[in-house]
Amino acid sequence: MKRIVRLTNDGSSTIAIPEKGITYHSKAGAIGESTHVFIEAGLQHFVTTTNNTTLAIFDMGFGTGLNALLTLQYARHRQVNIQYTAIELYPITATEAHQLNYGEQLQMVDEFLKLHQSNWQDTIFIDDYFSLTKINQSVLDFSTNQQFNIIYYDAFAPNDAPELWTKEVFEKLYTMLLPNGILVTYCSKGDVKRLMKAVGFKVERLKGYADKWHMLRGRKG
């Protein structure tokens, strides 16, 4: 499937798959959406409510690398030590990564390129506060003994990838979280909220980004 880079309304770029009508981020703003959903409702919320300064994050999936770059920026500014693990079944190409403008927008050009140039399956220290492990695999096949404080669940929408929004997947995600760990996702569908509750999450419906009414945050009790 052909992927193209296009601008969103906040001036940051995203990747689109025209034949499927899919974009990797909100058309209202790539940086805006990722900041709202994953940094503010996820990372910042967790750090400020737990005072944790060393944590592990699991990102499903790595995609454009925007979530990782924003997390690196937060870690550096707040001096929080983060072990970041991201999986991605279909990595973008080096050409596509160079066409994305996140590095320029966030004044982190070198860091953004380093995220994409780091070897898959290896743990790379981007700086003193942030290490990255990228894994070229589907969440359906992924297995780990590590547990995480935060999960960024950034899979394609349920209508586009229903196999990633099943009870079996969320049971796996629940076991991957440490006690009081959280999962955040842009998705707010009633079916997703119900299955998260069914596997044990305490679920909050929060204000979504831009014109999207809601998003979800689940906590492991």
C-alpha positions as CSV (number, residue, x, y, z in Angstrom):
1,M,0.0,0.0,0.0
2,K,1.3,3.4,-0.9
3,R,2.0,5.8,2.0
4,I,2.3,9.6,1.5
5,V,3.4,12.4,3.9
6,R,1.0,15.2,4.3
7,L,0.5,18.2,6.7
8,T,-2.1,18.3,9.4
9,N,-3.8,21.5,10.6
10,D,-1.3,22.4,13.3
11,G,1.5,22.4,10.7
12,S,3.0,19.1,11.7
13,S,3.2,16.2,9.3
14,T,1.7,12.8,9.3
15,I,1.6,9.7,7.0
16,A,-1.5,8.7,5.1
17,I,-2.6,5.5,3.3
18,P,-5.0,7.0,0.8
19,E,-6.4,3.7,-0.5
20,K,-7.6,2.9,3.0
21,G,-8.5,6.4,4.1
22,I,-6.1,6.1,7.0
23,T,-3.8,8.7,8.6
24,Y,-1.3,7.9,11.3
25,H,-2.5,11.0,13.3
26,S,-5.4,13.3,13.6
27,K,-5.9,15.6,10.7
28,A,-6.4,18.4,13.2
29,G,-2.8,18.1,14.3
30,A,-0.2,15.3,14.7
31,I,1.9,16.9,17.4
32,G,-1.2,18.3,19.1
33,E,-3.0,14.9,19.3
34,S,0.1,13.0,20.5
35,T,0.8,15.6,23.1
36,H,-2.8,15.6,24.4
37,V,-3.4,11.9,24.4
38,F,0.0,10.3,25.3
39,I,2.0,13.0,27.0
40,E,-0.6,15.0,29.0
41,A,-3.1,12.3,29.7
42,G,-0.5,9.6,30.0
43,L,3.1,10.4,30.9
44,Q,2.5,13.8,32.6
45,H,-0.5,12.5,34.5
46,F,1.4,9.4,35.7
47,V,4.5,11.4,36.8
48,T,2.6,14.1,38.6
49,T,0.3,11.7,40.5
50,T,2.9,9.1,41.5
51,N,6.1,11.3,41.7
52,N,7.8,8.5,39.9
53,T,11.1,9.6,38.2
54,T,12.1,6.3,36.7
55,L,9.6,4.4,34.5
56,A,9.1,2.1,31.6
57,I,6.8,2.8,28.7
58,F,5.4,0.5,26.1
59,D,4.4,2.1,22.8
60,M,2.1,0.2,20.4
61,G,3.2,1.1,17.7
62,F,6.3,3.1,16.9
63,G,4.9,4.5,13.7
64,T,6.3,7.9,12.8
65,G,8.3,8.1,16.0
66,L,6.4,11.1,17.2
67,N,5.3,9.6,20.5
68,A,8.9,8.6,21.2
69,L,10.2,12.1,20.3
70,L,7.7,13.9,22.6
71,T,8.5,11.4,25.4
72,L,12.2,12.1,25.0
73,Q,11.6,15.8,25.1
74,Y,9.5,15.4,28.3
75,A,12.2,13.1,29.9
76,R,14.9,15.6,29.2
77,H,13.0,18.7,30.4
78,R,11.7,17.0,33.6
79,Q,14.8,14.9,34.2
80,V,12.7,11.7,34.3
81,N,14.5,8.4,33.4
82,I,12.5,6.5,30.8
83,Q,13.0,3.0,29.3
84,Y,11.0,3.2,26.1
85,T,10.0,0.0,24.3
86,A,8.1,0.3,21.0
87,I,6.8,-2.3,18.6
88,E,6.0,-1.8,14.9
89,L,5.2,-4.4,12.3
90,Y,5.5,-2.1,9.3
91,P,8.3,0.4,9.9
92,I,8.4,3.5,7.8
93,T,11.3,4.0,5.4
94,A,14.3,6.3,6.0
95,T,12.9,8.5,3.1
96,E,9.6,8.8,4.8
97,A,11.2,9.7,8.1
98,H,13.2,12.5,6.5
99,Q,10.0,13.9,5.0
100,L,8.4,14.3,8.5
101,N,8.9,17.7,10.1
102,Y,8.8,16.8,13.8
103,G,12.4,17.4,14.4
104,E,12.2,20.9,13.0
105,Q,8.9,21.7,14.8
106,L,10.3,20.6,18.1
107,Q,13.9,21.7,17.5
108,M,15.1,18.1,17.9
109,V,16.3,17.2,14.4
110,D,19.3,15.1,15.4
111,E,17.3,13.3,18.1
112,F,14.5,12.4,15.7
113,L,16.9,11.0,13.1
114,K,18.6,9.0,15.9
115,L,15.3,7.4,16.9
116,H,14.8,6.2,13.4
117,Q,18.4,5.2,12.7
118,S,18.7,3.1,15.8
119,N,18.8,-0.6,15.2
120,W,15.8,-2.8,15.6
121,Q,15.9,-5.2,18.5
122,D,18.8,-3.3,20.2
123,T,18.5,-1.0,23.2
124,I,20.0,2.4,22.4
125,F,20.6,5.2,24.8
126,I,19.5,8.4,23.1
127,D,20.7,10.5,26.1
128,D,21.1,10.2,29.9
129,Y,17.3,10.1,30.5
130,F,16.0,8.0,27.6
131,S,16.7,4.6,26.2
132,L,14.9,3.1,23.2
133,T,14.2,-0.5,22.2
134,K,12.4,-0.9,18.9
135,I,11.0,-4.3,18.0
136,N,9.8,-5.3,14.5
137,Q,6.8,-7.4,15.5
138,S,3.0,-7.4,15.9
139,V,1.5,-7.0,19.4
140,L,-0.3,-10.3,18.6
141,D,3.1,-12.1,18.6
142,F,4.9,-10.0,21.1
143,S,5.9,-11.5,24.4
144,T,7.9,-10.1,27.3
145,N,8.6,-10.6,31.0
146,Q,9.1,-6.9,31.5
147,Q,6.3,-4.9,33.0
148,F,5.6,-1.2,32.3
149,N,4.2,1.8,34.1
150,I,2.5,3.3,31.0
151,I,1.2,1.8,27.7
152,Y,0.6,4.1,24.8
153,Y,-2.0,2.2,22.7
154,D,-1.7,3.9,19.4
155,A,-2.9,1.1,17.0
156,F,-4.9,1.8,13.9
157,A,-8.6,2.3,14.7
158,P,-10.9,-0.7,15.5
159,N,-12.6,-0.4,12.1
160,D,-9.2,-0.6,10.3
161,A,-7.5,-3.2,12.5
162,P,-10.1,-5.1,14.5
163,E,-7.6,-7.8,15.4
164,L,-5.8,-5.3,17.6
165,W,-8.8,-4.4,19.7
166,T,-9.9,-7.8,21.2
167,K,-10.3,-9.1,24.7
168,E,-7.2,-11.3,24.2
169,V,-5.0,-8.3,23.3
170,F,-6.2,-6.2,26.2
171,E,-5.7,-9.1,28.6
172,K,-2.1,-9.3,27.4
173,L,-1.7,-5.5,27.9
174,Y,-3.2,-5.7,31.4
175,T,-0.6,-8.3,32.5
176,M,2.2,-6.2,31.0
177,L,1.4,-3.3,33.3
178,L,2.7,-2.8,36.8
179,P,0.2,-2.2,39.6
180,N,-1.3,1.3,39.3
181,G,0.1,1.4,35.7
182,I,-2.0,3.1,33.1
183,L,-3.0,2.6,29.4
184,V,-4.0,5.6,27.3
185,T,-5.6,5.5,23.9
186,Y,-7.2,8.1,21.5
187,C,-10.0,5.5,21.0
188,S,-13.2,6.0,23.0
189,K,-15.6,3.5,21.4
190,G,-18.1,1.9,23.8
191,D,-17.0,-1.6,22.8
192,V,-13.4,-0.8,23.7
193,K,-14.3,0.7,27.0
194,R,-16.4,-2.4,27.9
195,L,-13.6,-4.8,27.0
196,M,-11.0,-2.8,29.0
197,K,-13.3,-3.0,32.0
198,A,-13.9,-6.7,31.4
199,V,-10.2,-7.5,31.7
200,G,-9.8,-5.5,34.9
201,F,-9.0,-1.9,33.9
202,K,-10.6,1.0,35.9
203,V,-11.5,3.2,32.9
204,E,-11.9,6.9,32.7
205,R,-13.4,8.7,29.7
206,L,-11.4,12.0,29.2
207,K,-11.8,14.9,26.8
208,G,-10.5,14.0,23.4
209,Y,-8.2,16.0,21.1
210,A,-9.7,18.8,19.0
211,D,-13.2,17.9,17.8
212,K,-12.9,14.4,19.1
213,W,-15.2,14.2,22.1
214,H,-13.5,11.6,24.2
215,M,-10.4,9.4,24.8
216,L,-9.8,6.6,27.3
217,R,-7.4,6.0,30.2
218,G,-7.3,2.7,32.0
219,R,-5.6,2.0,35.3
220,K,-4.5,-1.4,36.6
221,G,-5.8,-1.8,40.2
